[in-house]
Amino acid sequence: MTTTVSARTDRAPAPGVSPGRTRALAAQQRFPARTVPASWPGTERSRAEAARLLSRPPYTLKNAGSELHHKHGIVIVLDWLEDQPGQTWQERWQTSGIEQAGAAWRLVIKQWLHERGLKADWRMPVVGRALTTVISAELLRPSVDWLAAGASRQGVLVRSMAHSRDPDGFERLRKLGAQAQGVRPGAVSTTLCRSALILAAKGGTLADITVGDVLELLETQAVVLKRAMAGTEVFYRLLHQLGALGEDAPQNLREVRNQGQRTPEELIDRYGLTCRPIRDLLVDYLRERQPALDYNSLRSLSYHLGKCFWQDIEHHHPDADSLRLAPDVIGQWKQRIRTKDKIVTGPEGRRMSAKVERLNHRDTLTQVRAFYLDIAQWALEDLGRWGPWVAPSPVRADEVEHRKVQRRRKARMDARTRERLPVLPILVRSVDQRRRDAAAVLEAARHTNPGEAFIVAGQQLVRAVVPHGTAGRIGAEDPQTGKRRDLGLEDERAFWTWAAVEVLRATGIRIEELLELSHHSLVQYRLPTTGELVPLLQIVPSKTDTERLLLVSPELADVLSAIICRARDSTGAVPLVRSWDRRECAWQAPAPLLFQRRISGEDRAFTDETVRTMLDQALIATGLTDTTGAPLRYTPHDFRRLFVTDAIMNGLPPHIAQVICGHKSIDTTIGYMAVYPVETIEAHRAFIARRRASRPSEEYRTPTEEEWDAFLAHFEKRKVSIGTCARAFGTPCIHEHACVRCSLLRPAPSQRARLAEIRDNLIARIAEAETEGWLGEVEGLQVSLAGTEEKLRQLDRGHGQHAAVDLGIPTTRGDR
């Protein structure tokens, strides 16, 4: 008798926000920002001390007229702050209400001036600069929210901080930005502004900035400004190169935000389950399964159990607190996971939501059934821990039967392959032509002065004038549409699209294997017979954890050579970059990866999302459509299926294709091959033609009496002294009747003594031959001896396997 746990006193937090927001919050927890103390020496200064500090360099201006207005502005700001309640300048700032006003803070001071009968028209223009000076002197520290909202003129704040707070630091940061290749001047200016904002909010110098400060500012700007922030990677990288952020800071912002592998608790807590006992049970289950699973499988398991199963149950049945669920609850849940909402286009062209079948819903059923069965099995070993949760599995065995699903999936994949294989040459020609045209346009633009027109590859363009652009960036404008094009970016995308298509279709490797190709993947093998060097492509272990080598064809060698030339830097070496393993959620060691590109002055590895996006854009350019009229799409895995199908169709043995693809089972390789009906018919007809061609036509006539007698005599002549010869009819004896040497001899058990006698005789003859020096005789006798001993072993094995079994005498119904 089993019991169930029914307790709902301990609840988990409410469901979280988006994955991107979750990653940002997790990064801020790992790298907390500096806290602003309630008081510090600067904010505790008296009015006289503050006035004396601000009247001396570096807070004064060189121009006498500007300095006079600046002093008036400082007096106004100090008077206004002194009129607010509080003991320090920071307390007065916080109680003034200016923080709540945000970008409209000037209205607060303007209202204060009006209340005292002072005109604000000539006073307000100097208040902003004076307030910036007060902040630079660390009399007060505004909040990050106030600064991110644009309440302070950032250009003035940068100049004030660079002049008074940290002149050496800002000068070094400015030089690092100017020396960085591929970094726009605007990105450097943004870096200086953000650095100044952090100093204004947290105090100190640039060397005191932490990773948490950077994350807090970027997150606040994204929330306040409600848009994606540009130049964040450059901002972090330049501060890291400056020596700020701390010794243990990651090298780039992506390493900060990608937190790595999550614990079972974090995996389950993503879904905000409210029933704490069930949440703890799922965590314990994941922890128990974790040693036998890789991280990708563990994350998938948490998704099926945490989101697809229990989160859905809680959403529709908030009172559920036990694994022993009612039949109607389970029935409704199975019906919900079977379908999903999808936006479709109706007959009139109107987009609407419709229910479609969820193709992988059986994966969830399989994981839930395994979850229940595992708990029942583990309860036999640890009743106290797992026993209270034992319940009948809500998923029957027949519901997770995959044979029909696999046949349907195979049919879909075969149809997909048959649709894409014939048009693959069109895609190949298209991406190659786009690459050539983009390279030609870029080369022509390099030799054209800005503002001048040029014609190349059937296009008429005008070299764009970019006065503030980055050196080396080449743009052009279409005179008909006026659209500006980045020719360098177009050339890069066209080249890497071509490279990805060529490598994928020539090797059939997986997308993760493509992205892990490095300069070290190219190896050479010298043939022992001819001494010829053969280039090989080494594929590192990925899905099946097996390493393999692929022969590099001349066409593939040209592609790889072009990729290496493209990836090399100014020194001639392929840069070392770190890649993010999306499945294992871990950063790989730096390697000279072939698929890498330079973005904002930083070498970065390609991601699978980037490759898929490039393939989609390439297919749109071809104009190819599928059966529904939508643009035809190729996934990286489509090339793997196309490779297997094309290779086997052209005569490559399936077991060789299995080795090339790195499949554990040949059934997987055969499953990748799409069989065409016409090929089946033609292959059968070709087989019949070859069979008839290899046999003379007279063999298909009625045999004569002499031929039939010869056929019967063949079976009589198969009988030999120690057994039966199994050679085919009409074939000669290849061993010249030395039967003990022949693998076709089937020794009779009754002749074992004769075989033993032959073995002993051979041993004696070998000894005699060695004594007399008949070395030529010894070799032949040893071959016969080895064959005899093998025949004896066959008899011994057969005698042990074929024991007599009494099956009984069958009787008819009337004998019973």
Buried (B, 14 or more C-beta within 10 A) or exposed (E): EEEEBEEBEEEBEEBEEEEEEBBBEBBBEEBEBBEBEEEBEBBEBEEEEBBEBBEEEEBBBEEEEEEEBBBBBBBBBBBBBEEBEBEBBBBBBBEBEBBEBBEEBBEBBBEBBEEEEEEBEEBBEBBBBBBBBBBBBBBBBBBBBBBBBEBBBBEBBBBBBBBBBBEEBBEBBBEBBEEBEBBBEBBBBBBBBBBBBBBBBBBBBBBBBBBBBBBBBBBBBBEBEEEEBEBBBBBBBBBBBBEBBBEEBBBBBBBBBBBEEBEBEBBBBBBBBBBBBBBBBBBBBBEBBBEEEEBBEBBBBBBBBBBBBBBBBBEEBEEBBBBBBEEEBBEBBBEBBBEEEEEEEEEEEEEEEEEEEBEEBBBBBBBBBBBBEBBBEBBEEEEEBBBBBBBEBBBEEEBBEEEEBEEEEBEEBBEBBBBBBEBBEBBBEBBBBBBBBBBBBBBBBEEBEBEEEBEBBEBEBBBBEBEEBBEEBBBBBEEEEEEEBBBBBBBBBBBBBBBBBBBBBBBBBBBBBBBBBBBEBBEEEEEEEEEEEEBBBBBBEBEEEEEBBBEBEEEBBEBBEBBBEBBBEEEEEBBBBBBBBBBBBEBBEBBBBBBBBBEBBBBBBBBBEBBBEBBBBBBEBBEBEEEEEEBBBBBBBBBBBBBBBBBBBEEBEBEEBBBBBBBEEBEBBBBBBBBBEEEEEEEEEEEEEEEEEEEEEEEEEEEEEEEEEEEEEBEEEBEBEBBBBEBEEEEEEEBEEBBBBBEBBBBBEEBBEBBEEBBEBBEEBBEEBEEEEBEEBBEEBEBBBEBBBBBBEBBEEEEEEEEEEEEEEEEEEEEE
